[in-house]
């Protein structure tokens, strides 16, 4: 089998950026709404100041979906990043320190050295956390457990890191985590491969980022190799303890998304759930360390405190953290789920979402930082989350109306209006799979908007543009 570039590809000699941008422009043109044409005109003129479509502007799911899809073509598309990496990183670091300053005041509010009378519901949160996870877990390591996380770590960096890389090189660990790792790996085969005395001791993680939108980055922290092992071990124990209280995170995602659909219903009041969705700004990086110490049982807190990173390296600066853990920490997801769930349990309507037969009943659900509560409890919940140091993202929180969004699910009166995002990652250049992926996404978008294949819709030009970039395939000897 022989592969060669088509004449169209050889002729045009487009750069990947030009190719991807043109495909996106043709898609915006195909959608053909005032908003999509507005985006097209802006980007052609180099103007990037615009907002995502607000569901309150629309009267039907079809009109909203078209504009949401137009935004999804560019909103997270790296090929339209007109702001330099340096400017984006500067803003991200500035936002990190602003958040740390805010969390400092939260830590002072919950300082163990200051006698302060908190509202009664805070004591209820403490009791609820204990009810959900107990005083402490079973620490023994099970036979099938292995907690090296995927991807880069503090000591081992690169785009294609795998488990063998982490076993063959000397991993990194913080001094405080050593005893904990020795304890959980004792009498296991893993201990034969890991010499804790020879590990690189690094008492901090380091600040990094991943793309969030074309004009925004998402801050994450890269942890030490063996700290991640300890963190994921603790996170697994938190998850198992929560499951014993009839809250199974392994199955909650699907239930949560179905609840989003049901609470979006307007015209089918018999099935509608009177629920609201709440979204928080940068929730995973907004958990104050003294809030965790105050709310979690001592044994749990001790385990998390040993394995977490107390400091973060940002450039050449080593910063003492006000946050307890960050996105990138192996137990942050489970810990924040438990904390938010404990807060929801203080509300008047506090039954966990669950299935009874074919029906979904209950009032509250949490999956990481995705929150569902009863629509009558929204104001009370927001006040309590603010007291703990979290910020409500009102642009992505929905209490009334036909649109609801949470947990990667977007519904309008029961209709799925989640758009298909084009990412256009810069590392996809010359990767033929990315061209196939783009063509397939255009096909899906055409079917969702027009109910037709792109060859028979307004997306014909965009689809042909991608097809022309694909190599011809000729079989022969």
Steps between C-alpha positions, in 0.01 A plus 500: 500500500640837398406841632558826318371854529213598278551766234274735691724474806816548298353793310368699790801448731299647782638511847304302754382823664371642172332170419326471838394863508352480153306186594365681806405808297313283249309337788403839645381602156300178469317554830388836360347672803560864594718383791711256291554764230589751773769260626624444146531871435675561832761231451576606145565851636704367794242602761463248783281685751168318503285296737360151482129494414279550805210249512268779620530659154315213331149364474572152361760227535574500127592868482711473816680187380605660172666792677645279774652289223640812333670599824631145550683525167726775637454519879758228580681500167875546541531620141330826596727587790579861417642571845860393566582215737692748716194723546273203575749357750541839669124528548479142626774551759344831605165327545669225705647747746171693518326173589766423760445841659127431519562156654731656757202682652300175494782322683502776761127453545553127567832534683534248787679767707208745484184437698216585264136409507393364162139466389326183617499352150884482504481254790249305296749485211762354736253237620391423144856442381551253786171327412603470134852359541538396864798570721755322283546236228647154465862576414605162361588493129289265291656265245373680191576853616766707329500874521758647267314768309530554123697781338784721618604543860742729680809290424394329176377730226400453139207450265506119496575397859387150599518269800837348402659845495389552858620161621838513324599848621545622854168657594451816705326528837452756775663435837166489680361237263785248543367324809149480355622341174723258692198399707259431211760325278636283780494126418407564135696433182504873430740552788760292309506765226498811716793597723363787705847592625616551141198708394536865416354703785297796376280674753274678253307450178533735206248727337405432140201540272286340233289680237147588610376740233669668207567803722531331840712237676409265785748478787611158622777379730736219402561273798791279604483141373462327834282775647254415222512134608407605854239750382327251271504242779326746733259604224410136440431450871282813510302369203449158660397649831248723324361203307418327828265792571307430178677769300689326219721738304563226243134521394410855602610664174223341287237564769611863532474560124155345481389727784622799298273394215200454727539833678517680164151383405237770462225346295498163675428598859418141598864392456665829591724513806498836688879523507767761425862466387783692666845563356804627693798698374822301517355282777778240510757771574279678756492256790652680798731285714339595833153419364617144435666479841182626667253282309674163455567241772861516634615166356375590152651846522835358616517262201410774251737746666795257477452433129406848377747767392518784752697722261491578129786605274401782264796594285784546748267572792406237760159604634342377826146405403179628651308239299495145632532319169471584133389366170766238436486356851385137508229542765365850424201366303378271778576749777308787339208269418473404868532860622232632262274206574532569874395862437201389290391273784445811716232633262124457554477269196792260542412153373767349273399455137432133438300267279189334628392262228508708182450830684766741626417647839682723746633854512881515513791364300870578475760374257828676574407867477178444305210566737124447484263625771128571543403823325358642826838456676722686251543820702576311820752272328678791333535679834651193666744431217615862513560468875733206431694704243347396169383733224178440309527516122160653431552491123499119510255446787132455417211502745206577271415479132522221242881483487711301746871418485710277724745211480561545126127487426307787339122466468223731383156379597628143482681544167874432491662829392859415588707627205797327337824681581787553260830506690758557225791413727834623371664162554260351241694657214583244230301239692269348242271364773412856599377570145285188504371605843411848372318357198303263721404783735374706206293201393348473848430874518327491161280212607405669827413838345356400162431126542710430191847387403729798430514421127128584486495802735653843542808327648601359159781753450645449848488122461658511155774724638592225747468220246741678269762504773480126556757283320387274218540129572605270219532125536745309293818309501 
